[in-house]
Amino acid sequence: PGNIMLTKDGQVKIIDFGSACGPGDTCSVTCTAFVAAPEKTYSVAYDMWSFGKTIINWLFGDTMELPNVAPMLTPFGKNLSSILDDCLKQDPTKRLSASELLEKYFKETGQPWP
């Protein structure tokens, strides 16, 4: 998506909060169609879906879906396929939150990912 940029030193920055809203807020969700969650209602689960789709976008482009990219994920580390699976579950109640994702994949090892 066009609102995610990298600084010269490699930090990721979100540069547009035009449609930002919080859980429970009444708001319309507008985003790049590729990263839109199937449920179309904003929630933390919606953000996690968008996060997973953004990773796929960065690596492979807008048209790729998880089943198609799974075989190509090996060079990126063994956890990437699992992280994407946890973000892209069709049932939003089964998606991990950001804190759950960090706990599961980053704090267990004490090592930076991947």
matplotlib code that plots the C-alpha trace (Angstrom):
import matplotlib.pyplot as plt

x = [0.0, 1.1, 0.8, 3.6, 7.1, 10.7, 13.0, 16.7, 17.7, 15.1, 12.4, 8.8, 6.5, 2.8, 2.3, -1.5, -4.1, -7.0, -9.3, -7.7, -10.2, -10.2, -12.0, -15.6, -15.5, -18.0, -16.0, -15.8, -13.0, -11.2, -8.0, -6.2, -8.5, -5.8, -5.3, -9.0, -10.2, -13.1, -15.4, -15.2, -15.8, -12.9, -11.4, -8.0, -8.5, -9.0, -5.6, -4.0, -5.4, -4.1, -0.7, -0.5, -1.6, 0.9, 3.8, 2.7, 2.5, 6.0, 7.4, 5.4, 3.1, -0.6, -1.9, -0.5, -2.5, -1.2, -1.7, 0.2, 3.1, 3.5, 6.1, 8.1, 8.4, 11.2, 14.0, 12.4, 12.5, 10.4, 8.0, 6.8, 4.3, 2.9, 2.8, 0.8, -1.5, -2.2, -2.9, -5.0, -7.5, -10.9, -12.6, -11.5, -12.0, -9.2, -6.6, -3.9, -3.5, -0.3, 0.7, -0.1, 1.9, 4.9, 4.6, 4.3, 7.0, 9.5, 9.6, 9.8, 13.3, 14.6, 16.0, 15.0, 12.9, 13.4]
y = [0.0, 3.5, 4.8, 2.6, 3.9, 3.1, 5.8, 6.0, 3.9, 1.2, 2.1, 1.5, 4.5, 4.8, 8.2, 8.6, 8.4, 9.8, 6.9, 6.0, 4.8, 2.7, -0.5, 0.4, 3.6, 4.3, 4.7, 3.7, 1.4, 2.6, 1.0, -0.6, -3.3, -5.9, -5.6, -5.2, -7.9, -10.0, -8.9, -5.2, -4.0, -2.4, -4.3, -5.4, -8.6, -6.4, -4.8, -8.2, -9.3, -6.1, -6.6, -10.1, -9.0, -6.1, -8.6, -10.5, -7.3, -6.3, -9.7, -10.7, -8.0, -7.3, -10.4, -13.1, -15.1, -17.2, -20.6, -19.4, -17.9, -20.6, -22.5, -19.3, -18.4, -20.8, -18.2, -15.8, -18.1, -21.0, -18.8, -16.5, -18.9, -19.5, -15.8, -15.2, -18.1, -16.6, -13.1, -14.4, -16.7, -16.3, -16.2, -13.0, -14.4, -16.9, -14.3, -13.5, -9.9, -8.0, -8.8, -12.5, -12.6, -11.0, -13.4, -16.5, -15.7, -13.2, -13.5, -17.3, -17.4, -14.1, -13.6, -11.0, -12.5, -14.2]
z = [0.0, -0.8, 2.8, 4.1, 3.5, 4.5, 5.8, 4.6, 7.7, 7.0, 9.5, 8.5, 8.7, 8.2, 6.5, 6.2, 8.9, 6.9, 7.8, 11.2, 13.8, 16.9, 17.9, 18.7, 16.8, 14.1, 10.9, 7.4, 6.4, 3.3, 2.2, -0.7, -1.9, -1.8, 2.0, 2.9, 5.3, 4.1, 7.0, 6.0, 9.6, 11.4, 14.3, 15.6, 13.5, 10.4, 11.1, 11.4, 8.1, 6.5, 8.1, 6.6, 3.2, 3.3, 3.9, 0.9, -1.1, -0.1, -1.1, -4.1, -5.3, -5.1, -6.9, -4.8, -2.2, 0.7, -1.0, -4.0, -2.1, 0.6, -1.5, -2.1, 1.6, 2.5, 2.0, 4.4, 7.4, 8.8, 10.7, 7.9, 6.5, 10.1, 10.8, 7.6, 8.4, 11.8, 10.2, 7.3, 8.9, 7.3, 10.7, 12.3, 15.8, 15.1, 14.0, 16.5, 17.8, 17.4, 21.0, 20.5, 17.3, 19.1, 22.0, 19.8, 17.2, 18.7, 22.5, 22.6, 21.1, 22.4, 19.0, 16.4, 13.6, 11.2]

ax = plt.figure().add_subplot(projection="3d")
ax.plot(x, y, z, "-o")
ax.set_aspect("equal")
plt.show()
